[in-house]
Amino acid sequence: MNMTASAADRLAAAREHVRALDRNDPLAPLAHEFVQPRNTIYLDGNSLGMLPKGALPLMRRTLEDEWGQGLIRSWVDTDWYRKVSLLGDRIGRLIGAASGQTIVVDTTSLNLFKVLVAALRLAPGRKRIVSEASNFPTDLYMVHGVRELFLGTELVLAGRDGTLDELVDANTACVLLTQVDFRTGARHDMAAVTRRVQAQGALMIWDLAHSAGAFPVELDACKVDFAVGCTYKYLNAGPGAPAFVYCAARHLQHALQPLTGWMSHADPFEFGIDYRPAEGMQRFLCGTQPVIASVPLAASLDIWEKTDLHAVRRKSVALCERFIEWVEWFAAENGLVLASPRDAEARGSQVSFRHANGFAIMRALIAQGVVGDFRAPDILRFGFTPLTLSFEQVLDAAIVFERIMASGAWRSYSNARTGGVT
Ligand SMILES: *Cc1c(COP(=O)(O)O)cnc(C)c1O
C-alpha cells in the first residue's frame, strides 16, 4: 500500500494481516471465557474488566449452596474466612509476591490509608511523603487525610515541586507512586525507582491499579516495601470487587495499620478487651470481608492461571503498537496527538490521544460501539486487555475512529462533560 492511499484504504487493506495475527495468537481461545458484550469493541478493560463466564455458576453455588444451605457453617466449611489470603496468594503470583504477603481486602483507597500510616510508623522522625502531581486523585486525597492526622507531615509532588530525585531526601518517610499513569499510560521502571528511593532510606509504596494483570510485576525481586491495587480493572473481578494489599515479609512483624478492626486481631474469636495484631497479612484486614463480592475474582483468576503475564505482555505490546500505528495514519490531519510514550517499554497497556474536543469524539466512538473513556481535560483513553481482545477488533476500532474523524461525525456531539462517558 503506497503512502498516497487514504488512511481508510490502508486500514481496509490491513484486514488479512490482522486475521493472520489472530489465527496465530495463543491467547485467542481465552476470549471465549468472557461474556462478550453485544455490538461492542471494549477498550475500557483498564477501568472495568469484562465478566468471566465462570463467575456465573460460581456465584450461583456461593449463593444457593454456601449461603442458602450452609449459612454460618460456611465461614469454616467452605473457607470463607480463608478466601482473603487464598485469593491474595493467587494475586501474589501475578505480581511477583511469594505467598503470605498479599491479601484481598477492602478498597484500594482504604488500603492506601493503611500502608501510608504503616510506612510513617516504620520511619519515625521522617516527615515527608513524596508522590507525583499526575498521580490518581484518590492516592493524593488519601495522603491528605493522613497528613491531617500526622501533624507536621508534608506532601511534596514530583512534577510540581521538583523532580523525584530532588524531592526524596533523608526526611522522606515514603514515596507513593502509581506505576502506570492513568492519563497517559506512561510506566515507571519499578526496579530503578525503588532502588533510588530506598537509597535515601525511604519506603517505597506502589499503586498497581494499572499494572496488576497488565504486565509482569516483580514486587519481591524489586524489594518493594508496600503495594496496593484494584481487582476490577485488568483482573476482571467486577465493579467494587475487593482490592489487594502487599506488605514485604521483612516488615510484617512491625508494620501496623490503623484500622484495627476485629478481623485484624491475632484471635478475633477470643472476644477479649485488648488489641493484639495478627501475625501475618491478616493484620491488614479490618472487619468482615465481602465474600460474595469476591466470587468473580476467583473465576477470573482461574482464567489468568491458564496463561502467563509474559504472553499477556507480548500481545499487549503488539495490540498497542498496531493501534498507535493505525491511528497515526490519520491523527495529524485531524488534530489528534499521541499522549502515551511511543516506546513500548515506557508504556503500560493503554494508549491515549489528546484532542481539544476529546469528550465529543469519545461520545461519538461509544455511540458507534467503540468503548474507551475520557480523562479531562483532553485525553481519549483506550485500554488494551489481551485476554479479551482480538487484533481484528482493534483494527475495527481504528476504522470506526478514522470514519468519525474524517467525516466530522463527532461534531454532532457536545464537548460539554455531562453523563455518557465515565
Ligand atoms: C482506579 C484507581 C484506584 C481506585 O481506588 P478505589 O478505592 O478502588 O476506588 C486507585 N488508584 C489508582 C491509581 C487507580 O487507577
The ligand as a Tripos MOL2 file, in Angstrom:
@<TRIPOS>MOLECULE
LIG
   15    15     1     0     0
SMALL
NO_CHARGES

@<TRIPOS>ATOM
      1 C1         -8.6950    3.0280   39.7960 C.3       1 LIG1
      2 C2         -7.6690    3.5020   40.7430 C.ar      1 LIG1
      3 C3         -7.9050    3.4920   42.1260 C.ar      1 LIG1
      4 C4         -9.2610    3.1280   42.6330 C.3       1 LIG1
      5 O1         -9.4220    3.1700   44.0040 O.3       1 LIG1
      6 P1        -10.7840    2.6440   44.6340 P.3       1 LIG1
      7 O2        -10.5680    2.7650   46.0770 O.co2     1 LIG1
      8 O3        -10.9750    1.2390   44.1530 O.co2     1 LIG1
      9 O4        -11.8920    3.4940   44.1260 O.co2     1 LIG1
     10 C5         -6.8640    3.8530   42.9620 C.ar      1 LIG1
     11 N1         -5.6600    4.2300   42.4680 N.ar      1 LIG1
     12 C6         -5.4280    4.2680   41.1420 C.ar      1 LIG1
     13 C7         -4.1000    4.6890   40.6200 C.3       1 LIG1
     14 C8         -6.4300    3.9330   40.2370 C.ar      1 LIG1
     15 O5         -6.2120    3.9940   38.9360 O.3       1 LIG1
@<TRIPOS>BOND
     1     1     2 1
     2     2     3 ar
     3     2    14 ar
     4     3     4 1
     5     3    10 ar
     6     4     5 1
     7     5     6 1
     8     6     7 2
     9     6     8 1
    10     6     9 1
    11    10    11 ar
    12    11    12 ar
    13    12    13 1
    14    12    14 ar
    15    14    15 1
@<TRIPOS>SUBSTRUCTURE
     1 LIG1         1 GROUP 0 **** ****
